[in-house]
Amino acid sequence: MPYVLGIDVAQGRTHAATCRRQGPGWSEPEPLWLGERSPAAASALFLDDEGYLLTGDAAAQAGAQVPSRLLTGFHRRIGDDVPVLVEGEPFPPETLTTVLVEGIAEHAANLFGGPPQHLVLTHPGDWGGYRRDVLRRALAEAGFTAVTLVPGSVAALGAHLPVPGPGAQVAGVCEFGTDGVNVTLATASGAGGWQPGQTAEGVAPAAALSTLFALAGAASTSPKGLAGVVFCGDVPRTRCRPGRRARCSRDRFRRRPPRSVRPPSRRCAPRAAGRRRSRPPSKPPCCPRWTRSVSSASGRPGRRSRSRRSSCPSAPARSPSSGGGAPSPPRYWCSPRRSRPS
């Protein structure tokens, strides 16, 4: 079945998608699973003992044991005359990118039963014609003749924003990576599609939006006049600083086991020595020295007594001195600190 393979080689991770032929048109793009736990794989290569290059997550795992043989960041060095040295062996950057593309294309051929009909590959927006020609020649030597090179910011806008209509439009792209955020301001006029404009590289993640708004202001465009802002790439995970009470976002939604709560026992709290209250509390303490009785006739609390017999809730109720009706028992308040007297 004819299909088109698209590959986005970012700084940290590599993404891929396929689009298959359906009658006269093409189907919606579907992600191609590259990693072991996610659709994306590491943008890395590893030189093993036999001289072969491992790609993706396998290269990242092997590079954790021998970091001197791990290759990363080679895609951005295409066009550089200085090769990448690994164990004394030189590798041109465009050759390393071609090896990474070959591994993904071989994986897609095993799933769809053949090589892709067309290959679409992204590249940084600041590339000129020389770098694109170097990469295109390296891919042609590997057998990829039908290749389209697209800036990464333009590919992100085409995937998340509608096709620009007539008139001038401005949009922004914030691409996160290991070396910071690459902020790009793209413009579109008519049917020409999106074209990358001003770019700021290595911006701090907290200043990505402010930098984009500054670029838009330099182009006489207000933030409200932007057609959209696309965030893509590898968003770095922030760790909580030691000693701070702020929790990470992944711990905030983690389910915690319920805590077992013991019911408070009926105990009396001792009163501090030499400390008097200016007015009686609404719930007086119950201790061996103080009690409180309620008159059934008036319904108001009576005076405090120093009798030890009525200090315990198990003591019999005292009869009111005046008034009719049945005597009401005294009311007590207990706090879970000290055991009541026996």
Secondary structure, DSSP 8 states (H G I E B T S, - for coil): --EEEEEEE-SSEEEEEEEEEETTEE---EE---SSSSS-EESEEEE-TTS-EEEHHHHHHHHHH-GGGEEES-GGGTT-SS-EEETTEEE-HHHHHHHHHHHHHHHHHHHHTS--SEEEEEE-TT--HHHHHHHHHHHHHTT--SEEEEEHHHHHHHHHS----SSEEEEEEEEEETTEEEEEEEEEEGGG-EEEEEEEEEE-GGGHHHHHHHHHHHTT--GGG-S-EEEEE--------TT-----HHHHT-------------EE----TT---SS--SS---BTTBB--B-TTT-SB---B--STTSSTTS-----SS-SS----------TTEE---
